[in-house]
Amino acid sequence: GTSTQIVIAMVICVAMIKVLNISKPYHKEYHNIFHEIMQWQIFFVLLAAMMIKFEESKVAGESSGISKSFGFDLMLVCMQGVGPFLMAII
């Protein structure tokens, strides 16, 4: 997406975190906590996408290895966010 789309998605994500903290939509507290963690994870993925887009626009044509390795690292971080939750419910 464009930089504008990423920024709007980040704003929506932060607004959803605020709504979640106020409304507490789940009966069990750990479900609310997990939902908030996942929302923060989405926010940081969007932030990383913005950083990659900035890096690509800065280099303008010369693709550095930063975005490829950063994407892989980001995938590992996302998987680590789900792992502890799955271990907790099993």
ABEGO torsion letter per residue (X at the ends): XBAAAAAAAAAAAAAAAAAAAAAGABABAAAAAAAAAAAAAAAAAAAAAAAAAAAAAAAGGBBBAAAAAAAAAAAAAAAAAAAAAAAAAX
